[in-house]
């Protein structure tokens, strides 16, 4: 390497240090980003003169430009709320590029000494972990992967990690002992696969709420991967830059751990993410929260002199930072003292809240860190807590056994009045109640943050100058200690929930419905239920998780949904997927379809394994007038009949109504509806509206008038026999009647175009009404829609779930999900049925299963460990299960875990342990390596120390830009890739191809990182800066 390259690399290293140091304040941050861009440009230019580059411009520039285009596209399209995902994605590119550089270097330089062998394997190890870990982190942040931790074998997961690391070491040793190129390549590939598994496993075991720490650690890993490549290539610039990035990520991780009361050592070991659990949260808090309304908030803001706003991730999720910024600007214009208090972990990245507020043009002089504001809350008149929970949780200071005990929090309770903006009454991600909400000076303002804040902004704006008028007394009532805040309750009161209502996602393959819709969430909440929806439960019905959250529901895991007091489902329990095993022992009531007549043994198993459970079957609602509001069979049949007609005309190739044209007349379609119940009448009505000629058949005498009232011609056999049961359902007819009905059906089927069958008998297989002989006599092109397909079908040739064309051209539609094909509306109707049921059961406050009620007794199939369903008569009175106010034993707070004492030792002595390990490592290395390697190691150590000193001076408000700029700087791995472009043979081989791919991925980081950092830094403004710009 000639003197120019060495000198240029030295300048680049200094410029990279200045780039990171420039982020010490908002004023110098833009210069810091510029230093980084200049350093990267100079490093690439200098590498053109490196002896290993071999003038491979034809390979480099196209890849660099393509990668730059991809990075630019990513940086320009990402929203600031999506910055965590962007950062994680860029980490993955660095890890992948470092891994490819190690592979490429080996394939181009197969003759390696012992140090090169170690460096190659370490580079692959760290790079692969960074790559897969970053991909998983991106997936969790972007909700492509479930956020809940994936714990394999409990503490056994650490054993898995240790065994995997030992396997990588073993492979590296075998690699060193081997001399065959192919064998070494396979060993290196195996090392990469196992290392990738370690990265995947480490991050999958971490909950989504802990992703801020994960992203910071991955930032550190990307730096170490770059340094590893530097050792392999003996490139001091890569070593120095990687060390700067590694120390940056490590320090940010430590800051996040301290802010979340985590152990830094446990982060490195991949053993965190399990520290917060509602099981440790202590007994449920007693008391009542107080609500306030818009007028009262406006009044208090008018009276206040000092206002502090505490934003949380709920603000980001609601995207209300823009409205909040306008409100703050208005209040400042009215001579109010307004500050934003930022907690270090209030977001998904360090400094994420600062970036979001800067995006909304909030003057950064108003944005303060928690430590700058905490001691002055007692001088504050009003605190607005927007979308935050755990970061203002008093439990962290008052409850030593709390999962968040010792976590620094914003002491908002010391202010004169706290107004908490929340979507619902649920706890934060830590899963524990917040004593703050029960304090006398705390008032809840429920609803989505964006419309709530906008409503306040509109109200104060309408007041105009009146908002700033002083009170008659000349004093600020907001500072009067004797004056208590006024409690104003909304017109529609949402009571404090006394029971939980869980809605799991349906597991049946074709089921798109959901038991509760966003529109009906408020109804259940008004009954006193806390509504918990399994994540993506409403996806099939086009109801997003966000729409449920906006309605006041809580999105939970499958296990949490099943653990509620009452569980609501649509389909019967899915035996194929062992869904019955999801029933929680503490669940009091399960409501769904059950079909008890055909599932007696299954119900007996449920009764025996769940002695506290009451199981109500929605398919057993009696056909009586007062049960109509609960009758889901009717509401679903209504939708199903409508959909059956739609499906029929999807396949029938003629017009439904008569038409007169110049070319002649077209007759209407002729439709036969068999079964004039709710589904049949719905089908008749829709067919008539399309202009069809409709005939109807039914064994029940009462159906004749119903069908004729809808405009159908009722055809029936002359034999008199009643076809309905006392409960109003169809029953099986005599053999003589069936024979006469068969002949009538056969003759009618010959002349109609479409047949829709709806005949079902509760507890029995669907009766065959259309034999193969009848189908063979129908006209080619005719259509049969078998609505009873799921129960075997009314047509002998029906194939459940399929559309089948017979040899004579008759199309048989056997869909078993007709109702589910209109999931949004059918879910809405079913949810209303469930609402009326729970209302009938007394709501949450008076919930009781009264089996003396004829509706409930008919619906109850399991109660207190007994199968109580009877096909012939209502159940005898059984005393309702008493509702206990006590929580189940499993929810009681355990004493401090014995394992906590063991971890206290590690927490207190973690730095001592790490220091001793490092000292031993360096002493061992010095005795076993060359002087050249120790020179590189000294460079590395000094760079880590410089990085440590520089990063601690970075403003916390700029931690997110710091992570993005270090992403860009980590793209320096591109110079390592540039040295792997030219194959020794002169022909393109695998080694050079991997080098090319490394250039591509590193280029994405360079362009994407610097551009998105520029975007963020442009947002940080002050009024003084804007004034100076205007003067210029």
Secondary structure, DSSP 4 states (H G I P E B T S, - for coil): --HHHHHHHHHHHHHHHHHHHGGGSHHHHHHHHHHHHHHHHHHHHHHHTSTTTTT-HHHHHHHHHHHHHHHHHHHHH--GGGHHHHHHHHHHHHHHHHHHHHHHHHHH-----HHHHHHHHHHHHHHHHHHHHHHHHHHHHTTSS-SS---SSTTHHHHHHHHHHHHHHHHHHHHHH---HHHHHHHHHHHHHHHHHHHHHHHHTS-GGGHHHHHHHHHHHHHHHHHHHHHHHT-HHHHHHHHHHHHHHHHHHHHHHHHHT--HHHHHTT--S-S--GGGS-SPP-S--EE--HHHHHHHHHH-SEEEEEE-HHHHHHT-HHHHHHHHHHHHHTT-EEEEEE-TTSSSSTTHHHHHHHHTT-BGGGEEEHHHHGGGGGG-SEEEEES-SGGG-THHHH-TTSTTTT-----GGGSSEEEEEESSS---TT----GGGGSTTEEEEES-HHHHHHHHHHHHHHHGGGGGPPPTTSS-GGG-TTPPPPP---SS--PPP-EEEEEPPP-STT----SS-HHHHHHHHHTTEEEEEETTTTGGGT--HHHHHHHT-EEE-HHHHHTSSEEE-SSPP-TTTTGGGG--TT--EEEE---GGG-HHHHHHHHHH-TT-EEEEGGG--SSGGGGGG-HHHHHHHHHHHHHHHHHHHH--S-SS-EEETTEEEPPPEEEEE--SHHHHHHHHHHHHTT-EEEEE-S-THHHHHHHHTTPEE---SS----B-TTS-B-PPPHHHHHHHHHHHHHHHTT-SEEEE----TTSPPPP-B-HHHHHTSPTT-EEEETTGGGT-SBTT--TTSEEE-TTS-EEE--S-TTGGGHHHHHHHHHHHHHHHHHHTTTTTT----TTSHHHHHHEEEETTEE---SSSPPPP-PPPPPPSSPPGGGSPPPPPHHHHHHHHHHHHHHHHHHHHHHHHHHHHHHHS-HHHHHHHHHHHHHHHHHHHHHTTS-GGGHHHHHHHHHHHHTTHHHHHHTTSS-TTSS--HHHHHHHHHHHHHHHHHHHHHHHHHHHHHH-B-HHHHHHHHH-
